[in-house]
Amino acid sequence: MRVKKGDKVVVTAGRDKGMVGKVIHAYPRQQKVVIEGVNQITKHEKVQRDRRGTLESGGLVHQEAPVHVSNVQLAVDVEVDGEKKTVGTRVGYRFDEDGNKVRYAKRTGEDI
């Protein structure tokens, strides 16, 4: 997977197409990522009580669901007609002068 936790990504397909967010979790085996504020679902959770009878969390809970990694691209800022715009880019790999493997944005050529 070319997308990692903490990366800023743009959604390229689905109902949230065009949204930009930060990767919260990455699941490489399932090829899925969870993005902050994207693919929100409503979940019904049972209201829990502790021994004293006080309420804990429950009811309707909104949370992010995983998105397949093929539907996201790494986000970079480019200048179009004098204004900055956030667009998606593909990820490439190369070796720096110390021999370390680094990721870079193919659209802009800068290291990630």
Summary of the structure (lengths in Angstrom):
residues: 112
radius of gyration: 18.7
end to end distance: 14.7
largest distance: 62.8
contacts: 282
relative contact order: 0.20
helix: 3%
strand: 53%
